[in-house]
Amino acid sequence: MTDETRHNLMQAVASARMEGLDFTEEEIKIAEKILDGEMTIEEYVEEIMSE
């Protein structure tokens, strides 16, 4: 992940937190994987649906 992408992700998380939403470290790591192309959203949905 580039520094710029990481910065943008953390800005989005901070903005969401100001609106009352919170993210766990695990959720942030999942977002990083998706942004890095290591996982698709569809793969993530399949993963949580199989739990």
mmCIF file of the N, C-alpha and C atoms, coordinates in Angstrom:
data_MODEL
# 
_entry.id   MODEL 
# 
loop_
_atom_site.group_PDB 
_atom_site.id 
_atom_site.type_symbol 
_atom_site.label_atom_id 
_atom_site.label_alt_id 
_atom_site.label_comp_id 
_atom_site.label_asym_id 
_atom_site.label_entity_id 
_atom_site.label_seq_id 
_atom_site.pdbx_PDB_ins_code 
_atom_site.Cartn_x 
_atom_site.Cartn_y 
_atom_site.Cartn_z 
_atom_site.occupancy 
_atom_site.B_iso_or_equiv 
_atom_site.pdbx_formal_charge 
_atom_site.auth_seq_id 
_atom_site.auth_comp_id 
_atom_site.auth_asym_id 
_atom_site.auth_atom_id 
_atom_site.pdbx_PDB_model_num 
ATOM 1   N N  . MET A 1 1  ? 0.853   -1.168  0.000  1.00 0.00 ? 1  MET A N  1 
ATOM 2   C CA . MET A 1 1  ? 0.000   0.000   0.000  1.00 0.00 ? 1  MET A CA 1 
ATOM 3   C C  . MET A 1 1  ? 0.898   1.230   0.000  1.00 0.00 ? 1  MET A C  1 
ATOM 4   N N  . THR A 1 2  ? 0.563   2.151   -0.864 1.00 0.00 ? 2  THR A N  1 
ATOM 5   C CA . THR A 1 2  ? 1.354   3.380   -0.901 1.00 0.00 ? 2  THR A CA 1 
ATOM 6   C C  . THR A 1 2  ? 1.041   4.234   0.321  1.00 0.00 ? 2  THR A C  1 
ATOM 7   N N  . ASP A 1 3  ? 1.953   5.119   0.616  1.00 0.00 ? 3  ASP A N  1 
ATOM 8   C CA . ASP A 1 3  ? 1.737   6.033   1.742  1.00 0.00 ? 3  ASP A CA 1 
ATOM 9   C C  . ASP A 1 3  ? 0.492   6.885   1.507  1.00 0.00 ? 3  ASP A C  1 
ATOM 10  N N  . GLU A 1 4  ? 0.280   7.293   0.255  1.00 0.00 ? 4  GLU A N  1 
ATOM 11  C CA . GLU A 1 4  ? -0.874  8.128   -0.058 1.00 0.00 ? 4  GLU A CA 1 
ATOM 12  C C  . GLU A 1 4  ? -2.181  7.361   0.155  1.00 0.00 ? 4  GLU A C  1 
ATOM 13  N N  . THR A 1 5  ? -2.214  6.099   -0.278 1.00 0.00 ? 5  THR A N  1 
ATOM 14  C CA . THR A 1 5  ? -3.417  5.285   -0.094 1.00 0.00 ? 5  THR A CA 1 
ATOM 15  C C  . THR A 1 5  ? -3.678  5.065   1.383  1.00 0.00 ? 5  THR A C  1 
ATOM 16  N N  . ARG A 1 6  ? -2.632  4.770   2.143  1.00 0.00 ? 6  ARG A N  1 
ATOM 17  C CA . ARG A 1 6  ? -2.769  4.572   3.591  1.00 0.00 ? 6  ARG A CA 1 
ATOM 18  C C  . ARG A 1 6  ? -3.289  5.852   4.247  1.00 0.00 ? 6  ARG A C  1 
ATOM 19  N N  . HIS A 1 7  ? -2.741  6.978   3.856  1.00 0.00 ? 7  HIS A N  1 
ATOM 20  C CA . HIS A 1 7  ? -3.170  8.270   4.399  1.00 0.00 ? 7  HIS A CA 1 
ATOM 21  C C  . HIS A 1 7  ? -4.654  8.505   4.095  1.00 0.00 ? 7  HIS A C  1 
ATOM 22  N N  . ASN A 1 8  ? -5.046  8.248   2.844  1.00 0.00 ? 8  ASN A N  1 
ATOM 23  C CA . ASN A 1 8  ? -6.448  8.438   2.462  1.00 0.00 ? 8  ASN A CA 1 
ATOM 24  C C  . ASN A 1 8  ? -7.374  7.513   3.241  1.00 0.00 ? 8  ASN A C  1 
ATOM 25  N N  . LEU A 1 9  ? -6.967  6.282   3.449  1.00 0.00 ? 9  LEU A N  1 
ATOM 26  C CA . LEU A 1 9  ? -7.775  5.344   4.236  1.00 0.00 ? 9  LEU A CA 1 
ATOM 27  C C  . LEU A 1 9  ? -7.941  5.858   5.656  1.00 0.00 ? 9  LEU A C  1 
ATOM 28  N N  . MET A 1 10 ? -6.860  6.287   6.266  1.00 0.00 ? 10 MET A N  1 
ATOM 29  C CA . MET A 1 10 ? -6.939  6.753   7.644  1.00 0.00 ? 10 MET A CA 1 
ATOM 30  C C  . MET A 1 10 ? -7.746  8.056   7.743  1.00 0.00 ? 10 MET A C  1 
ATOM 31  N N  . GLN A 1 11 ? -7.708  8.886   6.711  1.00 0.00 ? 11 GLN A N  1 
ATOM 32  C CA . GLN A 1 11 ? -8.544  10.087  6.683  1.00 0.00 ? 11 GLN A CA 1 
ATOM 33  C C  . GLN A 1 11 ? -10.017 9.694   6.636  1.00 0.00 ? 11 GLN A C  1 
ATOM 34  N N  . ALA A 1 12 ? -10.337 8.676   5.825  1.00 0.00 ? 12 ALA A N  1 
ATOM 35  C CA . ALA A 1 12 ? -11.724 8.206   5.728  1.00 0.00 ? 12 ALA A CA 1 
ATOM 36  C C  . ALA A 1 12 ? -12.183 7.626   7.059  1.00 0.00 ? 12 ALA A C  1 
ATOM 37  N N  . VAL A 1 13 ? -11.312 6.875   7.732  1.00 0.00 ? 13 VAL A N  1 
ATOM 38  C CA . VAL A 1 13 ? -11.645 6.302   9.042  1.00 0.00 ? 13 VAL A CA 1 
ATOM 39  C C  . VAL A 1 13 ? -11.877 7.424   10.051 1.00 0.00 ? 13 VAL A C  1 
ATOM 40  N N  . ALA A 1 14 ? -11.005 8.418   10.050 1.00 0.00 ? 14 ALA A N  1 
ATOM 41  C CA . ALA A 1 14 ? -11.159 9.542   10.984 1.00 0.00 ? 14 ALA A CA 1 
ATOM 42  C C  . ALA A 1 14 ? -12.460 10.291  10.727 1.00 0.00 ? 14 ALA A C  1 
ATOM 43  N N  . SER A 1 15 ? -12.794 10.496  9.462  1.00 0.00 ? 15 SER A N  1 
ATOM 44  C CA . SER A 1 15 ? -14.028 11.179  9.114  1.00 0.00 ? 15 SER A CA 1 
ATOM 45  C C  . SER A 1 15 ? -15.245 10.382  9.578  1.00 0.00 ? 15 SER A C  1 
ATOM 46  N N  . ALA A 1 16 ? -15.211 9.063   9.371  1.00 0.00 ? 16 ALA A N  1 
ATOM 47  C CA . ALA A 1 16 ? -16.315 8.206   9.805  1.00 0.00 ? 16 ALA A CA 1 
ATOM 48  C C  . ALA A 1 16 ? -16.444 8.226   11.325 1.00 0.00 ? 16 ALA A C  1 
ATOM 49  N N  . ARG A 1 17 ? -15.318 8.248   12.022 1.00 0.00 ? 17 ARG A N  1 
ATOM 50  C CA . ARG A 1 17 ? -15.358 8.286   13.490 1.00 0.00 ? 17 ARG A CA 1 
ATOM 51  C C  . ARG A 1 17 ? -15.989 9.585   13.985 1.00 0.00 ? 17 ARG A C  1 
ATOM 52  N N  . MET A 1 18 ? -15.739 10.679  13.284 1.00 0.00 ? 18 MET A N  1 
ATOM 53  C CA . MET A 1 18 ? -16.356 11.949  13.679 1.00 0.00 ? 18 MET A CA 1 
ATOM 54  C C  . MET A 1 18 ? -17.872 11.887  13.510 1.00 0.00 ? 18 MET A C  1 
ATOM 55  N N  . GLU A 1 19 ? -18.341 11.007  12.632 1.00 0.00 ? 19 GLU A N  1 
ATOM 56  C CA . GLU A 1 19 ? -19.778 10.831  12.414 1.00 0.00 ? 19 GLU A CA 1 
ATOM 57  C C  . GLU A 1 19 ? -20.371 9.770   13.340 1.00 0.00 ? 19 GLU A C  1 
ATOM 58  N N  . GLY A 1 20 ? -19.535 9.212   14.227 1.00 0.00 ? 20 GLY A N  1 
ATOM 59  C CA . GLY A 1 20 ? -20.035 8.262   15.199 1.00 0.00 ? 20 GLY A CA 1 
ATOM 60  C C  . GLY A 1 20 ? -19.820 6.799   14.839 1.00 0.00 ? 20 GLY A C  1 
ATOM 61  N N  . LEU A 1 21 ? -19.167 6.536   13.719 1.00 0.00 ? 21 LEU A N  1 
ATOM 62  C CA . LEU A 1 21 ? -18.866 5.153   13.333 1.00 0.00 ? 21 LEU A CA 1 
ATOM 63  C C  . LEU A 1 21 ? -17.468 4.805   13.818 1.00 0.00 ? 21 LEU A C  1 
ATOM 64  N N  . ASP A 1 22 ? -17.261 3.561   14.165 1.00 0.00 ? 22 ASP A N  1 
ATOM 65  C CA . ASP A 1 22 ? -15.943 3.150   14.625 1.00 0.00 ? 22 ASP A CA 1 
ATOM 66  C C  . ASP A 1 22 ? -15.510 1.916   13.860 1.00 0.00 ? 22 ASP A C  1 
ATOM 67  N N  . PHE A 1 23 ? -14.225 1.733   13.711 1.00 0.00 ? 23 PHE A N  1 
ATOM 68  C CA . PHE A 1 23 ? -13.650 0.600   13.007 1.00 0.00 ? 23 PHE A CA 1 
ATOM 69  C C  . PHE A 1 23 ? -12.644 -0.098  13.898 1.00 0.00 ? 23 PHE A C  1 
ATOM 70  N N  . THR A 1 24 ? -12.661 -1.423  13.874 1.00 0.00 ? 24 THR A N  1 
ATOM 71  C CA . THR A 1 24 ? -11.663 -2.188  14.614 1.00 0.00 ? 24 THR A CA 1 
ATOM 72  C C  . THR A 1 24 ? -10.392 -2.244  13.776 1.00 0.00 ? 24 THR A C  1 
ATOM 73  N N  . GLU A 1 25 ? -9.302  -2.624  14.401 1.00 0.00 ? 25 GLU A N  1 
ATOM 74  C CA . GLU A 1 25 ? -8.047  -2.800  13.667 1.00 0.00 ? 25 GLU A CA 1 
ATOM 75  C C  . GLU A 1 25 ? -8.217  -3.882  12.608 1.00 0.00 ? 25 GLU A C  1 
ATOM 76  N N  . GLU A 1 26 ? -9.003  -4.923  12.915 1.00 0.00 ? 26 GLU A N  1 
ATOM 77  C CA . GLU A 1 26 ? -9.242  -5.993  11.951 1.00 0.00 ? 26 GLU A CA 1 
ATOM 78  C C  . GLU A 1 26 ? -9.967  -5.450  10.715 1.00 0.00 ? 26 GLU A C  1 
ATOM 79  N N  . GLU A 1 27 ? -10.957 -4.605  10.919 1.00 0.00 ? 27 GLU A N  1 
ATOM 80  C CA . GLU A 1 27 ? -11.687 -4.023  9.791  1.00 0.00 ? 27 GLU A CA 1 
ATOM 81  C C  . GLU A 1 27 ? -10.785 -3.145  8.933  1.00 0.00 ? 27 GLU A C  1 
ATOM 82  N N  . ILE A 1 28 ? -9.892  -2.422  9.573  1.00 0.00 ? 28 ILE A N  1 
ATOM 83  C CA . ILE A 1 28 ? -8.948  -1.585  8.828  1.00 0.00 ? 28 ILE A CA 1 
ATOM 84  C C  . ILE A 1 28 ? -7.996  -2.461  8.028  1.00 0.00 ? 28 ILE A C  1 
ATOM 85  N N  . LYS A 1 29 ? -7.537  -3.559  8.616  1.00 0.00 ? 29 LYS A N  1 
ATOM 86  C CA . LYS A 1 29 ? -6.650  -4.483  7.900  1.00 0.00 ? 29 LYS A CA 1 
ATOM 87  C C  . LYS A 1 29 ? -7.359  -5.108  6.700  1.00 0.00 ? 29 LYS A C  1 
ATOM 88  N N  . ILE A 1 30 ? -8.629  -5.418  6.841  1.00 0.00 ? 30 ILE A N  1 
ATOM 89  C CA . ILE A 1 30 ? -9.405  -5.959  5.716  1.00 0.00 ? 30 ILE A CA 1 
ATOM 90  C C  . ILE A 1 30 ? -9.496  -4.915  4.609  1.00 0.00 ? 30 ILE A C  1 
ATOM 91  N N  . ALA A 1 31 ? -9.768  -3.676  4.972  1.00 0.00 ? 31 ALA A N  1 
ATOM 92  C CA . ALA A 1 31 ? -9.832  -2.597  3.974  1.00 0.00 ? 31 ALA A CA 1 
ATOM 93  C C  . ALA A 1 31 ? -8.495  -2.453  3.259  1.00 0.00 ? 31 ALA A C  1 
ATOM 94  N N  . GLU A 1 32 ? -7.399  -2.575  4.001  1.00 0.00 ? 32 GLU A N  1 
ATOM 95  C CA . GLU A 1 32 ? -6.070  -2.496  3.392  1.00 0.00 ? 32 GLU A CA 1 
ATOM 96  C C  . GLU A 1 32 ? -5.874  -3.626  2.386  1.00 0.00 ? 32 GLU A C  1 
ATOM 97  N N  . LYS A 1 33 ? -6.289  -4.839  2.744  1.00 0.00 ? 33 LYS A N  1 
ATOM 98  C CA . LYS A 1 33 ? -6.159  -5.981  1.826  1.00 0.00 ? 33 LYS A CA 1 
ATOM 99  C C  . LYS A 1 33 ? -6.954  -5.743  0.550  1.00 0.00 ? 33 LYS A C  1 
ATOM 100 N N  . ILE A 1 34 ? -8.152  -5.204  0.687  1.00 0.00 ? 34 ILE A N  1 
ATOM 101 C CA . ILE A 1 34 ? -8.991  -4.937  -0.484 1.00 0.00 ? 34 ILE A CA 1 
ATOM 102 C C  . ILE A 1 34 ? -8.343  -3.852  -1.349 1.00 0.00 ? 34 ILE A C  1 
ATOM 103 N N  . LEU A 1 35 ? -7.870  -2.797  -0.725 1.00 0.00 ? 35 LEU A N  1 
ATOM 104 C CA . LEU A 1 35 ? -7.236  -1.714  -1.478 1.00 0.00 ? 35 LEU A CA 1 
ATOM 105 C C  . LEU A 1 35 ? -5.941  -2.161  -2.145 1.00 0.00 ? 35 LEU A C  1 
ATOM 106 N N  . ASP A 1 36 ? -5.237  -3.112  -1.532 1.00 0.00 ? 36 ASP A N  1 
ATOM 107 C CA . ASP A 1 36 ? -3.989  -3.633  -2.103 1.00 0.00 ? 36 ASP A CA 1 
ATOM 108 C C  . ASP A 1 36 ? -4.233  -4.681  -3.180 1.00 0.00 ? 36 ASP A C  1 
ATOM 109 N N  . GLY A 1 37 ? -5.484  -5.093  -3.336 1.00 0.00 ? 37 GLY A N  1 
ATOM 110 C CA . GLY A 1 37 ? -5.792  -6.104  -4.334 1.00 0.00 ? 37 GLY A CA 1 
ATOM 111 C C  . GLY A 1 37 ? -5.536  -7.525  -3.873 1.00 0.00 ? 37 GLY A C  1 
ATOM 112 N N  . GLU A 1 38 ? -5.289  -7.702  -2.577 1.00 0.00 ? 38 GLU A N  1 
ATOM 113 C CA . GLU A 1 38 ? -5.056  -9.032  -2.022 1.00 0.00 ? 38 GLU A CA 1 
ATOM 114 C C  . GLU A 1 38 ? -6.358  -9.792  -1.813 1.00 0.00 ? 38 GLU A C  1 
ATOM 115 N N  . MET A 1 39 ? -7.473  -9.083  -1.780 1.00 0.00 ? 39 MET A N  1 
ATOM 116 C CA . MET A 1 39 ? -8.781  -9.674  -1.536 1.00 0.00 ? 39 MET A CA 1 
ATOM 117 C C  . MET A 1 39 ? -9.814  -8.795  -2.244 1.00 0.00 ? 39 MET A C  1 
ATOM 118 N N  . THR A 1 40 ? -10.853 -9.446  -2.784 1.00 0.00 ? 40 THR A N  1 
ATOM 119 C CA . THR A 1 40 ? -11.940 -8.673  -3.373 1.00 0.00 ? 40 THR A CA 1 
ATOM 120 C C  . THR A 1 40 ? -13.057 -8.527  -2.341 1.00 0.00 ? 40 THR A C  1 
ATOM 121 N N  . ILE A 1 41 ? -13.938 -7.615  -2.593 1.00 0.00 ? 41 ILE A N  1 
ATOM 122 C CA . ILE A 1 41 ? -15.085 -7.448  -1.705 1.00 0.00 ? 41 ILE A CA 1 
ATOM 123 C C  . ILE A 1 41 ? -15.928 -8.718  -1.720 1.00 0.00 ? 41 ILE A C  1 
ATOM 124 N N  . GLU A 1 42 ? -16.043 -9.325  -2.895 1.00 0.00 ? 42 GLU A N  1 
ATOM 125 C CA . GLU A 1 42 ? -16.813 -10.562 -3.015 1.00 0.00 ? 42 GLU A CA 1 
ATOM 126 C C  . GLU A 1 42 ? -16.209 -11.677 -2.154 1.00 0.00 ? 42 GLU A C  1 
ATOM 127 N N  . GLU A 1 43 ? -14.879 -11.775 -2.153 1.00 0.00 ? 43 GLU A N  1 
ATOM 128 C CA . GLU A 1 43 ? -14.206 -12.780 -1.322 1.00 0.00 ? 43 GLU A CA 1 
ATOM 129 C C  . GLU A 1 43 ? -14.463 -12.516 0.161  1.00 0.00 ? 43 GLU A C  1 
ATOM 130 N N  . TYR A 1 44 ? -14.439 -11.241 0.537  1.00 0.00 ? 44 TYR A N  1 
ATOM 131 C CA . TYR A 1 44 ? -14.695 -10.900 1.932  1.00 0.00 ? 44 TYR A CA 1 
ATOM 132 C C  . TYR A 1 44 ? -16.117 -11.273 2.320  1.00 0.00 ? 44 TYR A C  1 
ATOM 133 N N  . VAL A 1 45 ? -17.080 -10.964 1.456  1.00 0.00 ? 45 VAL A N  1 
ATOM 134 C CA . VAL A 1 45 ? -18.470 -11.291 1.742  1.00 0.00 ? 45 VAL A CA 1 
ATOM 135 C C  . VAL A 1 45 ? -18.637 -12.813 1.870  1.00 0.00 ? 45 VAL A C  1 
ATOM 136 N N  . GLU A 1 46 ? -18.008 -13.568 0.964  1.00 0.00 ? 46 GLU A N  1 
ATOM 137 C CA . GLU A 1 46 ? -18.073 -15.033 1.055  1.00 0.00 ? 46 GLU A CA 1 
ATOM 138 C C  . GLU A 1 46 ? -17.499 -15.525 2.380  1.00 0.00 ? 46 GLU A C  1 
ATOM 139 N N  . GLU A 1 47 ? -16.392 -14.902 2.787  1.00 0.00 ? 47 GLU A N  1 
ATOM 140 C CA . GLU A 1 47 ? -15.744 -15.295 4.040  1.00 0.00 ? 47 GLU A CA 1 
ATOM 141 C C  . GLU A 1 47 ? -16.660 -15.076 5.240  1.00 0.00 ? 47 GLU A C  1 
ATOM 142 N N  . ILE A 1 48 ? -17.296 -13.928 5.320  1.00 0.00 ? 48 ILE A N  1 
ATOM 143 C CA . ILE A 1 48 ? -18.140 -13.671 6.480  1.00 0.00 ? 48 ILE A CA 1 
ATOM 144 C C  . ILE A 1 48 ? -19.436 -14.447 6.418  1.00 0.00 ? 48 ILE A C  1 
ATOM 145 N N  . MET A 1 49 ? -19.913 -14.760 5.224  1.00 0.00 ? 49 MET A N  1 
ATOM 146 C CA . MET A 1 49 ? -21.135 -15.541 5.100  1.00 0.00 ? 49 MET A CA 1 
ATOM 147 C C  . MET A 1 49 ? -20.918 -17.008 5.485  1.00 0.00 ? 49 MET A C  1 
ATOM 148 N N  . SER A 1 50 ? -19.690 -17.481 5.381  1.00 0.00 ? 50 SER A N  1 
ATOM 149 C CA . SER A 1 50 ? -19.406 -18.873 5.693  1.00 0.00 ? 50 SER A CA 1 
ATOM 150 C C  . SER A 1 50 ? -19.112 -19.086 7.183  1.00 0.00 ? 50 SER A C  1 
ATOM 151 N N  . GLU A 1 51 ? -19.050 -18.017 7.949  1.00 0.00 ? 51 GLU A N  1 
ATOM 152 C CA . GLU A 1 51 ? -18.769 -18.150 9.395  1.00 0.00 ? 51 GLU A CA 1 
ATOM 153 C C  . GLU A 1 51 ? -19.981 -18.575 10.155 1.00 0.00 ? 51 GLU A C  1 
# 
